[in-house]
Amino acid sequence: MSFINQKKRQERPSFAPLRNVPLALLYLSSSTIVLVCALVYFCTTAITSSRALVIDSAAQGIAASLSSLHQSNAADLDSAVRETTDSLAFCASHYTFSLFILDDGNHVVYTQHFNTDAENPLPLSSKFSVLVPAQNITIDTLQDTYRGTLLYIGSRIGSNYHLYAVFPTRQFTDSSSFIRLSLITACILIVGNLAVFFLLRRYFLAPSKQLLRAVRNRERPYVIEPYLSWRNEAGALCSAYYSREADYNANIEKINQLNNEKRETELDVLQNQINSHFIFNTLNNVQWLASAGRTTDVIKTVQSLAQLLRACAHNENDFVTIEEELGYVEAYLTIQQIRFGDTFQFEIDVDPLQLQMKIPKFILQPLVENSIYHGFLDIGKTDGIIRISLKKRGHRIDICVHDNGAGIERARIHNILINRQKSSDRYMGVAIGNINKRIRLLCGREYGLGIKSEPGKYTDVEITLPILTEQIMR
């Protein structure tokens, strides 16, 4: 059964190659991104003040080195230079800076540039001098047109001199480059995480939701059709469910078809159990026998007809014992033997221990009926023999209806078994093919009829049946 003709959900354009990416990989990528983002978030929180913190830390460290200078009693320039150089020894080995010493008149009396060949002037006017009262130290940042941002640190040396150290702040911010890069990376990863979340939602959550809808509402399997061509886990799940649903519906349709066929064959049996023509001929035969004074044959005929009518009136069960089925056949053959005289004789060879086994009802009479009409009467044969035999073989029962009549051409046997030839104006009017189909419906496809025949010599119709259990008879 196909759902192609039902309403379809149009698939929106998407990144087709990603349909085939395993969802485990997408999930792993998403988890990794979330962890990295959590780590980078910490750095991001501090990045807004990182540059100021680095500069301030450097300034405080340098100020600590200079904190003792204001207590110095350096009276001459040499002493001031010596004490200043000792205090800034650490800075001289690590930073680039310029050192200026001014006298009380704010005139530069000493200049030295550490770790640079550039001649940098003092970036202050001669009138600029602000000292921190607590430590006698000034700390400030200045913006120079040519040299950029500068860290300005000043301290008094003794009572005659002022020291000014000027540090380009770019050397302090080098340590913050990693944090800046982390910030950019964090932004990229956050965007990537959102993208992965969207992909998971598009390529896993959406198919899963539609599959759930299809499972809950079996009349709407078309909602997962857009995902059947995907080769990842979601596509495999949807394809498996869609295939199973299609098989289920096909099986339901097949079961319904088999039930319909079963009902048709049952109706064929029930509605045509006794052909009105057969009753009319039998009653005419009774009238003729009575007028001829054949009282015994009249009684046998009436008793046999009554047995058949009772059998047809009770159709509660599809199965009867072999004894009951043979009783119906014997009653029918008795009527026909009296009617047609010495046209045929019949024999029944059955082990009495097997008479209580059950078989489908009314499967033997149509076979002997065909033997009489097509095997004997159609060719005018007067020495016909019908033999019914039964053998138990393991868990099966083999019943054979043999006649020495006209036989059947090999080319016609197949058509007979598939119900292309049907009797009329007979007892039941049920074709051999219908008997074959009915046995298969009731007992299973491995059971049924087989025909062996040689034209002009014999016909054997072989019935293979299971030894029926209560479960099969239900």
Residue pairs with C-beta under 8 A, 6 or more apart in sequence:
1 246
1 249
1 250
1 253
2 246
3 221
3 222
3 225
3 246
6 222
7 222
8 222
8 225
8 226
9 210
9 222
9 223
9 225
9 226
10 226
11 226
14 202
15 199
18 199
18 203
19 203
19 229
19 230
19 231
19 232
19 235
20 230
20 231
20 232
21 203
21 232
22 232
22 233
23 200
23 203
23 204
23 232
23 233
23 234
26 196
26 199
26 200
26 203
26 204
27 200
29 196
30 193
30 196
30 197
30 200
33 189
33 192
33 193
33 196
34 193
36 186
36 189
37 186
37 189
37 190
37 193
40 182
40 183
40 185
40 186
40 189
41 186
43 179
43 182
43 183
43 186
44 182
44 183
44 186
46 53
46 179
47 176
47 179
47 180
47 182
47 183
50 176
50 179
50 180
51 173
51 176
54 172
54 173
54 175
54 176
55 141
55 151
55 169
55 172
55 173
58 95
58 151
58 167
58 172
59 139
59 151
59 153
60 139
62 88
62 91
62 153
62 165
62 167
63 135
63 137
63 139
63 153
63 155
65 87
65 88
65 90
65 91
66 87
66 88
66 137
66 153
66 155
66 163
66 165
67 135
67 137
67 155
68 87
69 83
69 84
69 87
69 155
69 156
69 157
69 163
70 135
70 136
70 137
70 155
70 156
70 157
72 79
72 80
72 83
72 157
72 158
73 158
73 159
74 80
74 82
74 83
74 157
74 158
74 160
74 161
75 158
75 159
75 160
77 101
77 109
77 110
77 161
79 158
80 101
80 110
80 157
80 158
80 160
80 161
80 163
81 101
81 110
81 112
83 157
84 99
84 101
84 157
84 163
85 92
88 97
88 99
88 114
88 165
91 97
91 114
91 165
91 167
92 114
92 115
95 114
95 115
95 167
95 171
96 114
96 115
96 116
96 167
96 168
96 171
97 113
97 114
97 115
97 165
97 166
97 167
97 168
98 111
98 112
98 113
98 114
98 116
98 120
98 122
98 165
98 166
99 110
99 111
99 112
99 113
99 114
99 163
99 164
99 165
100 108
100 110
100 111
100 122
100 163
100 164
100 165
100 166
101 108
101 109
101 110
101 111
101 157
101 161
101 162
101 163
101 164
102 108
102 109
102 122
102 161
102 162
102 163
102 164
103 109
103 160
103 161
103 162
104 160
104 161
104 162
106 126
106 127
106 129
106 162
107 126
108 122
109 161
111 122
113 119
113 120
120 147
120 166
122 164
122 166
123 142
123 144
123 147
123 150
123 152
123 166
124 142
124 152
124 164
129 138
129 154
129 162
130 138
130 140
130 154
131 137
131 138
131 154
131 155
131 156
132 138
132 139
135 155
136 155
136 156
137 153
137 154
137 155
138 152
138 153
138 154
138 155
139 151
139 152
139 153
140 151
140 152
141 149
141 150
141 151
141 152
141 169
142 149
142 150
142 152
143 149
143 150
144 150
147 168
148 168
148 169
148 170
149 168
149 169
149 170
150 166
150 167
150 168
150 169
151 166
151 167
151 168
151 169
151 172
152 164
152 165
152 166
153 164
153 165
153 166
153 167
154 162
154 163
154 164
154 165
155 162
155 163
156 162
156 163
157 163
203 230
203 232
203 234
204 233
204 234
207 224
207 227
207 230
207 234
207 235
207 237
207 238
208 234
208 237
210 223
210 224
210 227
210 238
211 224
211 227
211 234
211 237
211 238
211 241
213 220
213 223
214 220
214 221
214 223
214 224
214 241
214 242
214 245
215 241
218 245
221 241
221 242
221 245
221 246
224 238
224 241
224 242
225 242
227 234
227 235
227 238
227 239
228 235
228 238
228 239
228 242
229 235
230 236
230 238
258 441
261 437
261 441
262 438
262 441
262 442
265 434
265 437
265 438
265 441
266 318
266 438
268 430
268 434
269 362
269 428
269 430
269 434
269 438
270 315
272 428
272 429
272 430
273 312
273 362
273 428
274 308
274 309
274 312
274 427
274 428
275 425
275 426
275 427
275 428
275 429
277 425
277 426
278 425
278 426
278 427
279 305
281 339
282 301
282 305
282 335
282 339
285 301
285 335
285 338
285 339
286 298
286 301
286 302
289 297
289 298
289 301
289 338
290 298
297 338
300 334
300 338
301 334
301 335
301 338
301 339
303 331
304 330
304 331
304 332
304 334
304 335
305 331
305 335
307 327
307 328
307 331
308 328
308 331
308 332
308 335
311 324
311 328
315 361
317 361
317 473
318 360
318 361
318 442
318 473
319 358
319 359
319 360
319 361
319 442
319 468
319 473
320 358
320 359
320 361
321 355
321 356
321 357
321 358
321 359
322 350
322 354
322 355
322 356
322 357
322 358
322 359
322 390
323 355
323 356
325 359
325 361
325 362
325 363
325 364
326 348
326 350
326 355
326 364
326 388
328 362
328 364
328 365
329 348
329 364
329 365
329 368
329 388
330 346
330 348
332 365
332 368
332 369
332 427
333 346
333 368
333 386
336 344
336 372
337 343
337 344
337 345
337 346
340 372
340 377
342 382
342 383
343 372
343 376
343 377
343 381
343 382
343 384
344 371
344 372
344 376
344 381
344 383
344 384
344 385
344 386
344 403
345 384
345 385
345 386
346 368
346 385
346 386
346 387
346 388
347 385
347 386
347 387
347 388
348 387
348 388
348 389
349 387
349 388
349 389
349 390
350 388
350 389
350 390
351 390
351 392
354 390
354 392
354 397
357 397
357 467
357 468
358 468
358 473
359 397
359 399
359 465
359 468
360 438
360 439
360 442
360 443
360 465
362 428
362 430
363 435
363 438
363 439
363 463
364 388
364 399
364 401
364 463
365 427
365 428
366 423
366 427
366 428
366 430
366 431
366 432
366 435
367 401
367 432
367 435
367 461
367 463
368 386
368 388
368 401
369 423
369 426
369 427
369 428
370 423
370 432
371 384
371 386
371 401
371 403
371 405
371 459
372 384
372 386
373 423
373 426
374 405
374 406
375 381
375 384
375 403
375 404
375 405
375 406
375 407
375 459
376 382
376 384
376 403
376 405
376 406
378 406
379 405
379 406
381 405
381 406
383 404
384 403
384 404
384 405
385 402
385 403
385 404
386 401
386 402
386 403
387 400
387 401
387 402
387 403
388 399
388 400
388 401
388 402
389 399
389 400
389 402
390 397
390 398
390 399
390 400
391 397
391 398
391 400
392 398
392 467
395 466
395 467
396 447
396 464
396 465
396 466
396 467
397 464
397 465
397 466
397 467
398 462
398 463
398 464
398 465
399 462
399 463
399 465
400 460
400 461
400 462
400 463
401 460
401 461
401 463
402 458
402 459
402 460
402 461
403 458
403 459
404 457
404 458
405 458
405 459
406 455
406 456
406 459
407 453
407 454
407 455
407 456
407 457
407 458
407 459
408 416
408 451
408 453
408 455
408 459
409 453
409 455
410 453
412 421
413 451
413 453
415 421
416 431
416 432
416 433
416 451
417 432
417 433
417 436
417 449
417 451
418 433
419 431
419 432
419 433
419 434
419 436
419 437
420 433
421 431
421 432
421 433
422 429
422 430
422 431
422 433
422 434
423 429
423 430
423 431
432 449
432 451
432 461
435 449
436 448
436 449
439 447
439 448
439 449
439 463
439 465
440 447
440 448
442 472
443 465
443 466
443 468
443 472
444 466
444 472
446 464
447 464
447 465
447 466
448 463
448 464
449 461
449 462
449 463
449 464
450 461
450 462
450 464
451 459
451 460
451 461
451 462
452 459
452 460
452 462
453 459
453 460
466 472
